[in-house]
Amino acid sequence: MAAPDEIDKAALDAAFGRALRSIRLERGVSQEALGLACGRHRTFVSILERGTHGASLETVVRLARGLGIRPSELVRRAEDELDG
């Protein structure tokens, strides 16, 4: 993994989005259902999955709860995606 000063934000956001989408699909949850479960709109989930924007820590926790997983699992999967 890159040093903290070498992290490419766009790559991190894209990796998080891929991890989020993968887990959501594994769980059989729609974007709309996930948005409702975590107090966000479906389009916000879509924006995150496309890697257009990053997620705050609060959002990571809300998404993880909405998916029925620990936030650390979502972050680990994003890290795995980033490391390729």
N, C-alpha and C positions, 0 to 999 in steps of 0.2 A: 504494500500500500504506500502511496506517496506521502511525503512529509506534509505536515499541516499547511505549510505555506505553498505547497504544490498542488493542492486539491483544486480540480477543475469543477466549479460550481455547476456548470451545465451538465457535465458528465455525472455528477452526484445526483442532480435532480432527475436525470434520465434513468439512472440505476434505481433510484427510489421508486419512480413511476413503474418501471418494469416489475419490481418486486411487489409493489402494491397490487398491480393488475393480476399478476400470477397467483398471489394468495387469494385475492377476491374470487377469481375464477375457480380455483381449487375448492373454495368453500361454497361455490354455487350462489354467490351473492351478486345481485345487480348493482350497478353504480347508484341507482336511485335508492335501493334498500340500504346500501352502505351510507349514503349521504344522510338519509333519515336517521339511521342508527347512531350517527356521530354528530348530528346537529349541523350538518352542512348540506349544500345543494348538490344535486347530481353533477352539475357542470363543474363544480369545484373538484369533485373526485376525478372527473375526466381531465381537467387541467393538470392535476397532479400526475395522473397516469401517463399523460403525454410528455411529462417532464418540462412543461412550460414554466412552472413555478415550483419552488421548494416548499417544504412543509415545516411549520414551527414544531417545537417539542410538544406543545399542547395538541396540535393536530395529529402528530404521530400517535400520541396516547389515545386520542379519540378514535382514530382509525383502527388501531389495534383492538380496542375494546369492542368496536363495531364488528370486527372480524372474529372476535372471540379468541384472540391470541395476546401474548405479552408484547409490549412495545419493543422489547429487546429482540424478539423474533423478527419483527418487521425491519428493524435496523440491521440485524444480522443478514437477512436476505438481501437487503439493499447493498450491504457491504460485499456480499458474494457477487452480486451483479456488477458492482463497480470493479472488483478484482478480476472479473471475467473468467 
